[in-house]
């Protein structure tokens, strides 16, 4: 199989059967049954994604081993993490495809609940008519949810709400409007363009050009928005286990065989104006009401 640099590389299924790779997997996982399940799962993930088959085999294995170490599944149906093809330009000008480790929002939820620190955590879309603005006294965003679920699903999504409750009773909410999420994706994702996204939504992209819009921000904007809200919410206000810290640090990175990593996009910039306004409002209220608890004034 040729990658874009013109180099011929063996099929992924053949690479998995090499002594070097089998020893790497067995030594890393320390369990033959687990290693067997891992090989089956990763072979299936690669076989169903033709573009992933063009990626450097070492990058696929390194990303998959990270996912396995986090006890997450690469199954697209589960949505815990994904192996995402990414074009990397080398110093000589040639281009090689590498696999990027991308945590899904369900992966963040799984890691949070596994930590044993969260009583509840979730993220959902906010529909047109449900956002009621900010309470002038507390600074909290207010919502009134549509009770008829069929009617609710017909409404346009205008934003995203993430929330959690820790076992100690601390609660936190973060709301990000869809327009702000679009601007965030446009700023920090190299594969996303806000104008193209609007054209795609309006059905103005020709079928022959659809291959250009393979980024998850185009394919499943809501799922990427869910993840971005959870990532911001957990990292800024939640409790992060060692597993969560590892996943957070290497999310959206190409993992090397020596366990070093290189970011494709900039995953550190998860700051939204809404979050900054909430914090400023909380600080102002706290100064005026010294005895007020944090979770009573900040959502």
DOMAR-653573 format. One record per residue (C-alpha): residue number from 1; residue in one letter; x, y, z. Coordinates in pm, whole numbers, plus 50000, padded with zeros to 5 digits. Layout:
<atoms>
+-----+------+-------+-------+-------+
! seq ! type !    c1 !    c2 !    c3 !
+-----+------+-------+-------+-------+
! NUM !    a !     X !     Y !     Z !
...
+-----+------+-------+-------+-------+
</atoms>
This chain:
<atoms>
+-----+------+-------+-------+-------+
! seq ! type !    c1 !    c2 !    c3 !
+-----+------+-------+-------+-------+
!   1 !    x ! 50000 ! 50000 ! 50000 !
!   2 !    x ! 50132 ! 50346 ! 49902 !
!   3 !    x ! 50101 ! 50647 ! 50130 !
!   4 !    x ! 50116 ! 51001 ! 49992 !
!   5 !    x ! 50494 ! 51015 ! 50020 !
!   6 !    x ! 50511 ! 50727 ! 49773 !
!   7 !    x ! 50652 ! 50485 ! 50027 !
!   8 !    x ! 50515 ! 50132 ! 50009 !
!   9 !    x ! 50407 ! 49995 ! 50345 !
!  10 !    x ! 50268 ! 49651 ! 50424 !
!  11 !    x ! 49900 ! 49598 ! 50502 !
!  12 !    x ! 49804 ! 49667 ! 50860 !
!  13 !    x ! 49683 ! 49310 ! 50914 !
!  14 !    x ! 50026 ! 49183 ! 50806 !
!  15 !    x ! 50206 ! 49424 ! 51037 !
!  16 !    x ! 50002 ! 49301 ! 51335 !
!  17 !    x ! 50132 ! 48950 ! 51274 !
!  18 !    x ! 50499 ! 49050 ! 51281 !
!  19 !    x ! 50700 ! 48931 ! 51580 !
!  20 !    x ! 50802 ! 49286 ! 51668 !
!  21 !    x ! 50444 ! 49414 ! 51691 !
!  22 !    x ! 50311 ! 49102 ! 51863 !
!  23 !    x ! 50583 ! 49131 ! 52126 !
!  24 !    x ! 50507 ! 49501 ! 52171 !
!  25 !    x ! 50136 ! 49431 ! 52223 !
!  26 !    x ! 50191 ! 49134 ! 52453 !
!  27 !    x ! 50452 ! 49314 ! 52663 !
!  28 !    x ! 50232 ! 49623 ! 52692 !
!  29 !    x ! 49908 ! 49449 ! 52778 !
!  30 !    x ! 50056 ! 49161 ! 52981 !
!  31 !    x ! 49753 ! 48942 ! 52905 !
!  32 !    x ! 49721 ! 48712 ! 52602 !
!  33 !    x ! 49339 ! 48719 ! 52600 !
!  34 !    x ! 49335 ! 49096 ! 52625 !
!  35 !    x ! 49598 ! 49117 ! 52350 !
!  36 !    x ! 49385 ! 48893 ! 52128 !
!  37 !    x ! 49077 ! 49111 ! 52186 !
!  38 !    x ! 49282 ! 49422 ! 52119 !
!  39 !    x ! 49410 ! 49291 ! 51784 !
!  40 !    x ! 49057 ! 49193 ! 51678 !
!  41 !    x ! 48914 ! 49533 ! 51771 !
!  42 !    x ! 49185 ! 49739 ! 51607 !
!  43 !    x ! 49188 ! 49523 ! 51292 !
!  44 !    x ! 48813 ! 49580 ! 51257 !
!  45 !    x ! 48847 ! 49957 ! 51313 !
!  46 !    x ! 49113 ! 49989 ! 51042 !
!  47 !    x ! 48938 ! 49755 ! 50798 !
!  48 !    x ! 48623 ! 49968 ! 50800 !
!  49 !    x ! 48808 ! 50294 ! 50734 !
!  50 !    x ! 48987 ! 50304 ! 50396 !
!  51 !    x ! 49157 ! 50637 ! 50474 !
!  52 !    x ! 49294 ! 50499 ! 50799 !
!  53 !    x ! 49451 ! 50215 ! 50600 !
!  54 !    x ! 49673 ! 50475 ! 50433 !
!  55 !    x ! 49814 ! 50590 ! 50768 !
!  56 !    x ! 50154 ! 50504 ! 50907 !
!  57 !    x ! 50106 ! 50168 ! 51080 !
!  58 !    x ! 50316 ! 50264 ! 51380 !
!  59 !    x ! 50097 ! 50566 ! 51454 !
!  60 !    x ! 49783 ! 50350 ! 51442 !
!  61 !    x ! 49926 ! 50096 ! 51687 !
!  62 !    x ! 50057 ! 50363 ! 51925 !
!  63 !    x ! 49719 ! 50542 ! 51936 !
!  64 !    x ! 49530 ! 50217 ! 51979 !
!  65 !    x ! 49756 ! 50108 ! 52265 !
!  66 !    x ! 49684 ! 50437 ! 52440 !
!  67 !    x ! 49313 ! 50375 ! 52400 !
!  68 !    x ! 49356 ! 50024 ! 52537 !
!  69 !    x ! 49561 ! 50151 ! 52831 !
!  70 !    x ! 49268 ! 50381 ! 52912 !
!  71 !    x ! 49035 ! 50081 ! 52882 !
!  72 !    x ! 48836 ! 50249 ! 52605 !
!  73 !    x ! 48701 ! 50094 ! 52286 !
!  74 !    x ! 48784 ! 50207 ! 51930 !
!  75 !    x ! 48437 ! 50095 ! 51813 !
!  76 !    x ! 48269 ! 50384 ! 51627 !
!  77 !    x ! 47936 ! 50263 ! 51765 !
!  78 !    x ! 48053 ! 50321 ! 52123 !
!  79 !    x ! 48213 ! 50656 ! 52042 !
!  80 !    x ! 48472 ! 50645 ! 52322 !
!  81 !    x ! 48773 ! 50727 ! 52108 !
!  82 !    x ! 48860 ! 50745 ! 51740 !
!  83 !    x ! 49162 ! 50691 ! 51518 !
!  84 !    x ! 49153 ! 50991 ! 51287 !
!  85 !    x ! 49365 ! 51012 ! 50969 !
!  86 !    x ! 49574 ! 51327 ! 50946 !
!  87 !    x ! 49804 ! 51455 ! 50671 !
!  88 !    x ! 50146 ! 51558 ! 50798 !
!  89 !    x ! 50387 ! 51751 ! 50579 !
!  90 !    x ! 50746 ! 51638 ! 50627 !
!  91 !    x ! 51050 ! 51870 ! 50606 !
!  92 !    x ! 51129 ! 51741 ! 50256 !
!  93 !    x ! 50784 ! 51850 ! 50136 !
!  94 !    x ! 50636 ! 51502 ! 50112 !
!  95 !    x ! 50311 ! 51419 ! 50290 !
!  96 !    x ! 50249 ! 51121 ! 50513 !
!  97 !    x ! 49926 ! 51015 ! 50678 !
!  98 !    x ! 49934 ! 50950 ! 51052 !
!  99 !    x ! 49664 ! 50840 ! 51294 !
! 100 !    x ! 49553 ! 51091 ! 51554 !
! 101 !    x ! 49410 ! 50983 ! 51891 !
! 102 !    x ! 49081 ! 51161 ! 51941 !
! 103 !    x ! 48878 ! 51109 ! 52256 !
! 104 !    x ! 48500 ! 51114 ! 52205 !
! 105 !    x ! 48260 ! 51278 ! 52449 !
! 106 !    x ! 48147 ! 50931 ! 52561 !
! 107 !    x ! 48510 ! 50859 ! 52646 !
! 108 !    x ! 48521 ! 51164 ! 52872 !
! 109 !    x ! 48197 ! 51052 ! 53037 !
! 110 !    x ! 48330 ! 50697 ! 53088 !
! 111 !    x ! 48657 ! 50816 ! 53242 !
! 112 !    x ! 48480 ! 51063 ! 53469 !
! 113 !    x ! 48235 ! 50806 ! 53606 !
! 114 !    x ! 48513 ! 50549 ! 53643 !
! 115 !    x ! 48704 ! 50789 ! 53869 !
! 116 !    x ! 48443 ! 50738 ! 54141 !
! 117 !    x ! 48424 ! 51114 ! 54207 !
! 118 !    x ! 48111 ! 51198 ! 54007 !
! 119 !    x ! 47754 ! 51135 ! 54115 !
! 120 !    x ! 47627 ! 51255 ! 53777 !
! 121 !    x ! 47776 ! 51406 ! 53462 !
! 122 !    x ! 47627 ! 51467 ! 53118 !
! 123 !    x ! 47600 ! 51707 ! 52827 !
! 124 !    x ! 47303 ! 51789 ! 52605 !
! 125 !    x ! 47195 ! 52020 ! 52326 !
! 126 !    x ! 46980 ! 52324 ! 52404 !
! 127 !    x ! 46695 ! 52379 ! 52162 !
! 128 !    x ! 46541 ! 52698 ! 52030 !
! 129 !    x ! 46321 ! 52855 ! 52297 !
! 130 !    x ! 46481 ! 52674 ! 52593 !
! 131 !    x ! 46749 ! 52931 ! 52680 !
! 132 !    x ! 46602 ! 53206 ! 52897 !
! 133 !    x ! 46910 ! 53422 ! 52950 !
! 134 !    x ! 47103 ! 53503 ! 53264 !
! 135 !    x ! 46954 ! 53568 ! 53607 !
! 136 !    x ! 47043 ! 53928 ! 53688 !
! 137 !    x ! 47092 ! 53856 ! 54060 !
! 138 !    x ! 47295 ! 53534 ! 54052 !
! 139 !    x ! 47461 ! 53545 ! 53711 !
! 140 !    x ! 47331 ! 53195 ! 53637 !
! 141 !    x ! 47203 ! 53093 ! 53296 !
! 142 !    x ! 46839 ! 52980 ! 53305 !
! 143 !    x ! 46663 ! 52721 ! 53090 !
! 144 !    x ! 46310 ! 52592 ! 53044 !
! 145 !    x ! 46312 ! 52258 ! 52867 !
! 146 !    x ! 46047 ! 52150 ! 52617 !
! 147 !    x ! 45874 ! 51848 ! 52769 !
! 148 !    x ! 45742 ! 51695 ! 52446 !
! 149 !    x ! 46054 ! 51511 ! 52321 !
! 150 !    x ! 45927 ! 51472 ! 51963 !
! 151 !    x ! 45855 ! 51845 ! 51943 !
! 152 !    x ! 46187 ! 51920 ! 52110 !
! 153 !    x ! 46386 ! 51725 ! 51850 !
! 154 !    x ! 46222 ! 51924 ! 51572 !
! 155 !    x ! 46361 ! 52248 ! 51712 !
! 156 !    x ! 46693 ! 52397 ! 51602 !
! 157 !    x ! 46992 ! 52343 ! 51832 !
! 158 !    x ! 47114 ! 52680 ! 51963 !
! 159 !    x ! 47371 ! 52573 ! 52223 !
! 160 !    x ! 47519 ! 52306 ! 52448 !
! 161 !    x ! 47492 ! 52253 ! 52823 !
! 162 !    x ! 47733 ! 52040 ! 53026 !
! 163 !    x ! 47694 ! 51971 ! 53395 !
! 164 !    x ! 47825 ! 51753 ! 53675 !
! 165 !    x ! 47762 ! 51679 ! 54040 !
! 166 !    x ! 48044 ! 51544 ! 54255 !
! 167 !    x ! 47988 ! 51300 ! 54539 !
! 168 !    x ! 48071 ! 51581 ! 54782 !
! 169 !    x ! 47773 ! 51780 ! 54650 !
! 170 !    x ! 47959 ! 52036 ! 54438 !
! 171 !    x ! 47778 ! 52106 ! 54110 !
! 172 !    x ! 47884 ! 52292 ! 53798 !
! 173 !    x ! 47724 ! 52383 ! 53467 !
! 174 !    x ! 47866 ! 52533 ! 53150 !
! 175 !    x ! 47661 ! 52666 ! 52860 !
! 176 !    x ! 47811 ! 52751 ! 52521 !
! 177 !    x ! 47602 ! 52890 ! 52235 !
! 178 !    x ! 47626 ! 52717 ! 51899 !
! 179 !    x ! 47754 ! 53032 ! 51732 !
! 180 !    x ! 48038 ! 53054 ! 51986 !
! 181 !    x ! 48115 ! 52683 ! 51935 !
! 182 !    x ! 48132 ! 52741 ! 51559 !
! 183 !    x ! 48379 ! 53026 ! 51611 !
! 184 !    x ! 48584 ! 52805 ! 51844 !
! 185 !    x ! 48604 ! 52526 ! 51583 !
! 186 !    x ! 48691 ! 52778 ! 51312 !
! 187 !    x ! 48976 ! 52918 ! 51524 !
! 188 !    x ! 49132 ! 52599 ! 51660 !
! 189 !    x ! 49058 ! 52322 ! 51409 !
! 190 !    x ! 49275 ! 52326 ! 51098 !
! 191 !    x ! 49022 ! 52102 ! 50920 !
! 192 !    x ! 48718 ! 52325 ! 50980 !
! 193 !    x ! 48596 ! 52638 ! 50805 !
! 194 !    x ! 48284 ! 52811 ! 50934 !
! 195 !    x ! 48172 ! 52936 ! 50591 !
! 196 !    x ! 48204 ! 52589 ! 50441 !
! 197 !    x ! 48013 ! 52446 ! 50738 !
! 198 !    x ! 47720 ! 52682 ! 50674 !
! 199 !    x ! 47724 ! 52589 ! 50304 !
! 200 !    x ! 47725 ! 52221 ! 50400 !
! 201 !    x ! 47429 ! 52274 ! 50632 !
! 202 !    x ! 47243 ! 52452 ! 50354 !
! 203 !    x ! 47310 ! 52169 ! 50106 !
! 204 !    x ! 47527 ! 52391 ! 49886 !
! 205 !    x ! 47822 ! 52152 ! 49858 !
! 206 !    x ! 47835 ! 51931 ! 49549 !
! 207 !    x ! 47838 ! 51557 ! 49609 !
! 208 !    x ! 48171 ! 51524 ! 49428 !
! 209 !    x ! 48330 ! 51762 ! 49681 !
! 210 !    x ! 48192 ! 51596 ! 49996 !
! 211 !    x ! 48518 ! 51405 ! 50053 !
! 212 !    x ! 48681 ! 51734 ! 50152 !
! 213 !    x ! 48458 ! 51757 ! 50459 !
! 214 !    x ! 48565 ! 51449 ! 50652 !
! 215 !    x ! 48648 ! 51633 ! 50976 !
! 216 !    x ! 48429 ! 51529 ! 51270 !
! 217 !    x ! 48336 ! 51897 ! 51305 !
! 218 !    x ! 48161 ! 51861 ! 50968 !
! 219 !    x ! 48037 ! 51504 ! 51007 !
! 220 !    x ! 47903 ! 51532 ! 51363 !
! 221 !    x ! 47922 ! 51887 ! 51492 !
! 222 !    x ! 47703 ! 51815 ! 51796 !
! 223 !    x ! 47923 ! 51529 ! 51917 !
! 224 !    x ! 48236 ! 51745 ! 51887 !
! 225 !    x ! 48058 ! 52028 ! 52067 !
! 226 !    x ! 47956 ! 51787 ! 52346 !
! 227 !    x ! 48317 ! 51681 ! 52383 !
! 228 !    x ! 48448 ! 52038 ! 52385 !
! 229 !    x ! 48205 ! 52144 ! 52657 !
! 230 !    x ! 48289 ! 51839 ! 52872 !
! 231 !    x ! 48662 ! 51890 ! 52818 !
! 232 !    x ! 48636 ! 52250 ! 52938 !
! 233 !    x ! 48401 ! 52166 ! 53224 !
! 234 !    x ! 48606 ! 51878 ! 53366 !
! 235 !    x ! 48951 ! 52028 ! 53322 !
! 236 !    x ! 48857 ! 52365 ! 53469 !
! 237 !    x ! 48621 ! 52269 ! 53752 !
! 238 !    x ! 48606 ! 51890 ! 53786 !
! 239 !    x ! 48824 ! 51626 ! 53948 !
! 240 !    x ! 49062 ! 51456 ! 53706 !
! 241 !    x ! 49193 ! 51108 ! 53777 !
! 242 !    x ! 49537 ! 51005 ! 53650 !
! 243 !    x ! 49360 ! 50826 ! 53363 !
! 244 !    x ! 49166 ! 51140 ! 53280 !
! 245 !    x ! 49481 ! 51352 ! 53288 !
! 246 !    x ! 49653 ! 51111 ! 53049 !
! 247 !    x ! 49356 ! 51113 ! 52811 !
! 248 !    x ! 49318 ! 51492 ! 52830 !
! 249 !    x ! 49689 ! 51553 ! 52762 !
! 250 !    x ! 49705 ! 51324 ! 52459 !
! 251 !    x ! 49361 ! 51398 ! 52315 !
! 252 !    x ! 49390 ! 51519 ! 51953 !
! 253 !    x ! 49755 ! 51416 ! 51929 !
! 254 !    x ! 49956 ! 51178 ! 51712 !
! 255 !    x ! 50114 ! 50925 ! 51948 !
! 256 !    x ! 50467 ! 50812 ! 51869 !
! 257 !    x ! 50605 ! 50462 ! 51927 !
! 258 !    x ! 50824 ! 50597 ! 52209 !
! 259 !    x ! 50506 ! 50735 ! 52375 !
! 260 !    x ! 50588 ! 51096 ! 52289 !
! 261 !    x ! 50312 ! 51288 ! 52113 !
! 262 !    x ! 50254 ! 51574 ! 51874 !
! 263 !    x ! 49938 ! 51785 ! 51854 !
! 264 !    x ! 49750 ! 51819 ! 51528 !
! 265 !    x ! 49525 ! 52104 ! 51641 !
! 266 !    x ! 49563 ! 52318 ! 51953 !
! 267 !    x ! 49373 ! 52126 ! 52225 !
! 268 !    x ! 49469 ! 52360 ! 52508 !
! 269 !    x ! 49251 ! 52648 ! 52394 !
! 270 !    x ! 48914 ! 52555 ! 52543 !
! 271 !    x ! 48828 ! 52894 ! 52686 !
! 272 !    x ! 48493 ! 53047 ! 52594 !
! 273 !    x ! 48380 ! 53403 ! 52666 !
! 274 !    x ! 48076 ! 53261 ! 52844 !
! 275 !    x ! 48298 ! 53080 ! 53093 !
! 276 !    x ! 48504 ! 53392 ! 53157 !
! 277 !    x ! 48192 ! 53600 ! 53215 !
! 278 !    x ! 48057 ! 53344 ! 53461 !
! 279 !    x ! 48383 ! 53346 ! 53657 !
! 280 !    x ! 48395 ! 53726 ! 53668 !
! 281 !    x ! 48035 ! 53736 ! 53780 !
! 282 !    x ! 48104 ! 53476 ! 54047 !
! 283 !    x ! 48403 ! 53671 ! 54177 !
! 284 !    x ! 48198 ! 53990 ! 54200 !
! 285 !    x ! 47912 ! 53817 ! 54382 !
! 286 !    x ! 48150 ! 53634 ! 54616 !
! 287 !    x ! 48313 ! 53963 ! 54719 !
! 288 !    x ! 47970 ! 54104 ! 54806 !
! 289 !    x ! 47848 ! 53789 ! 54980 !
! 290 !    x ! 48144 ! 53642 ! 55164 !
! 291 !    x ! 47948 ! 53348 ! 55305 !
! 292 !    x ! 47797 ! 53235 ! 54974 !
! 293 !    x ! 47910 ! 52890 ! 54854 !
! 294 !    x ! 48072 ! 52860 ! 54511 !
! 295 !    x ! 47811 ! 52620 ! 54376 !
! 296 !    x ! 47535 ! 52862 ! 54475 !
! 297 !    x ! 47665 ! 53144 ! 54259 !
! 298 !    x ! 47849 ! 52976 ! 53972 !
! 299 !    x ! 47701 ! 52748 ! 53711 !
+-----+------+-------+-------+-------+
</atoms>
